[in-house]
């Protein structure tokens, strides 16, 4: 039975070998995009960067690693071209459930897309996947009417409560005025 490898584990091992240096987010995003398609290739490049780092030939191993990957792998292919990995599939499923559960609260498509694909979004590693982004835009257009209806209902409840409060206040004010001046 083969054990699956996760980027998190590879990253932790590399951080340890790079004396605790962590990759900048943009650099890591590029490395992860290639690693998802070619994990052995990226791990080979990590081993080379570790050797050069230990020998003192490089001082910023993550930037050197990214440069080597881009040089030898060619331009990073759009993630939508590659077959989805289990990590991507799981992330998309989580994001889809999240968007269905709370997506209708976002006032615009752009805000939901930013929440999911932005710098801290659960789909940030696939931010260049336009078909995936369009899927979530369509999902937003499906769930947003629920949010609009809930907003309208909340506003109607608020207006009804305010009218009821005003009526009670007028009733109390009128009764208080009558008690203060019984001859009016």
C-alpha positions as CSV (number, residue, x, y, z in Angstrom):
1,X,0.0,0.0,0.0
2,X,1.6,3.3,-1.1
3,X,1.5,6.3,1.2
4,X,0.4,9.6,-0.3
5,X,2.7,12.5,-0.1
6,X,1.3,15.9,0.9
7,X,2.9,19.3,0.1
8,X,2.7,20.3,3.8
9,X,5.1,17.4,4.7
10,X,7.5,18.2,1.8
11,X,7.5,21.9,2.8
12,X,8.2,21.2,6.5
13,X,11.1,19.0,5.6
14,X,12.5,21.7,3.2
15,X,12.0,24.4,5.8
16,X,14.0,22.3,8.3
17,X,16.8,21.7,5.7
18,X,16.8,25.4,4.8
19,X,17.6,26.3,8.5
20,X,14.0,27.5,9.2
21,X,13.6,29.8,6.2
22,X,10.0,29.7,5.0
23,X,9.0,30.5,1.4
24,X,7.3,33.7,0.5
25,X,3.7,33.1,-0.5
26,X,4.1,33.9,-4.2
27,X,7.2,31.7,-4.5
28,X,5.4,28.8,-2.7
29,X,2.4,29.1,-5.0
30,X,4.6,28.6,-8.1
31,X,6.4,25.7,-6.5
32,X,3.2,24.0,-5.4
33,X,1.6,24.4,-8.9
34,X,4.5,22.4,-10.4
35,X,4.7,20.0,-7.5
36,X,1.1,19.0,-8.0
37,X,1.9,17.7,-11.4
38,X,5.5,16.6,-10.9
39,X,6.3,15.9,-7.2
40,X,9.4,13.9,-7.9
41,X,10.8,16.7,-10.1
42,X,10.3,19.3,-7.4
43,X,11.7,17.1,-4.7
44,X,14.8,16.5,-6.9
45,X,15.2,20.3,-7.2
46,X,14.7,20.7,-3.4
47,X,17.6,18.2,-2.9
48,X,19.8,20.2,-5.2
49,X,18.9,23.5,-3.5
50,X,19.7,21.9,-0.1
51,X,23.1,20.8,-1.3
52,X,23.9,24.3,-2.7
53,X,22.5,25.9,0.5
54,X,24.6,23.7,2.8
55,X,27.7,24.4,0.6
56,X,27.1,28.2,0.9
57,X,26.5,28.7,-2.8
58,X,23.0,30.1,-2.3
59,X,21.6,32.1,0.6
60,X,17.9,32.3,-0.3
61,X,17.1,28.7,-1.1
62,X,13.4,29.2,-1.8
63,X,14.0,31.8,-4.5
64,X,16.8,29.6,-6.0
65,X,14.4,26.6,-5.9
66,X,11.7,28.6,-7.7
67,X,14.2,29.8,-10.4
68,X,15.4,26.3,-11.0
69,X,12.0,24.9,-11.2
70,X,10.9,27.6,-13.7
71,X,14.1,27.1,-15.7
72,X,13.9,23.3,-16.0
73,X,10.1,22.9,-16.0
74,X,9.4,25.7,-18.5
75,X,6.6,28.1,-17.8
76,X,4.2,27.1,-15.1
77,X,1.2,25.5,-16.8
78,X,-2.2,26.8,-15.9
79,X,-3.5,24.6,-13.1
80,X,-6.8,24.1,-15.0
81,X,-4.9,22.1,-17.7
82,X,-3.6,19.5,-15.3
83,X,-5.7,16.7,-13.9
84,X,-7.1,17.6,-10.5
85,X,-5.1,16.2,-7.6
86,X,-6.8,14.9,-4.5
87,X,-5.7,18.1,-2.7
88,X,-7.4,20.3,-5.2
89,X,-10.5,18.2,-5.3
90,X,-10.8,18.3,-1.5
91,X,-10.2,22.1,-1.5
92,X,-12.8,22.6,-4.2
93,X,-15.3,20.5,-2.3
94,X,-14.7,22.5,0.9
95,X,-15.0,25.8,-0.9
96,X,-18.2,24.6,-2.7
97,X,-19.8,23.7,0.7
98,X,-18.7,27.0,2.2
99,X,-20.1,29.0,-0.8
100,X,-23.4,27.2,-0.5
101,X,-23.6,27.7,3.2
102,X,-22.6,31.4,3.4
103,X,-22.0,32.6,-0.1
104,X,-25.3,34.4,-0.3
105,X,-24.2,36.8,2.4
106,X,-21.6,38.3,0.1
107,X,-22.9,41.5,-1.6
108,X,-21.1,40.7,-4.9
109,X,-19.5,37.9,-6.9
110,X,-16.2,39.7,-6.7
111,X,-16.2,39.5,-2.9
112,X,-16.9,35.8,-2.9
113,X,-14.2,35.2,-5.5
114,X,-11.7,37.2,-3.5
115,X,-12.7,35.3,-0.3
116,X,-12.0,32.0,-2.1
117,X,-9.2,32.7,-4.5
118,X,-7.5,35.7,-2.7
119,X,-4.2,35.6,-0.9
120,X,-5.7,33.8,2.1
121,X,-8.5,31.9,0.3
122,X,-8.9,28.2,0.4
123,X,-8.5,28.1,-3.4
124,X,-5.5,30.5,-3.5
125,X,-3.2,27.9,-5.2
126,X,-5.6,27.7,-8.1
127,X,-6.3,31.4,-8.5
128,X,-5.4,31.2,-12.2
129,X,-7.9,28.5,-12.9
130,X,-10.5,30.6,-14.7
131,X,-13.0,27.8,-15.3
132,X,-13.0,27.0,-11.6
133,X,-13.5,30.7,-10.7
134,X,-16.4,30.8,-13.2
135,X,-17.9,27.8,-11.5
136,X,-18.0,29.7,-8.2
137,X,-19.3,32.8,-9.9
138,X,-22.2,30.7,-11.2
139,X,-22.7,29.2,-7.8
140,X,-22.9,32.7,-6.3
141,X,-25.5,33.7,-8.9
142,X,-27.5,30.6,-7.8
143,X,-27.4,31.2,-4.0
144,X,-27.5,35.1,-4.0
145,X,-31.3,35.3,-4.4
146,X,-31.6,33.5,-1.1
147,X,-29.5,36.2,0.5
148,X,-31.5,38.9,-1.1
149,X,-34.7,37.3,0.1
150,X,-33.3,37.0,3.7
151,X,-32.2,40.7,3.6
152,X,-35.7,41.7,2.5
153,X,-37.3,39.6,5.2
154,X,-35.0,41.1,7.8
155,X,-35.8,44.6,6.6
156,X,-39.5,43.9,6.7
157,X,-39.2,42.5,10.3
158,X,-37.3,45.6,11.2
159,X,-40.0,47.9,9.7
160,X,-42.7,45.9,11.5
161,X,-40.9,46.1,14.8
162,X,-40.3,49.8,14.4
163,X,-44.0,50.4,13.5
164,X,-45.0,48.3,16.5
165,X,-42.6,50.2,18.8
166,X,-43.9,53.6,17.5
167,X,-47.5,52.5,18.0
168,X,-46.7,51.4,21.6
169,X,-44.9,54.6,22.2
170,X,-47.7,56.7,20.8
171,X,-50.2,54.8,22.9
172,X,-48.1,55.3,26.0
173,X,-47.5,59.0,25.2
174,X,-51.1,59.6,24.5
175,X,-52.2,57.8,27.7
176,X,-49.6,59.7,29.7
177,X,-50.8,63.0,28.2
178,X,-54.4,62.1,29.2
179,X,-53.3,61.3,32.7
180,X,-51.4,64.5,33.0
181,X,-54.3,66.6,31.7
182,X,-57.6,64.8,32.3
183,X,-59.6,67.8,30.9
184,X,-58.2,67.7,27.4
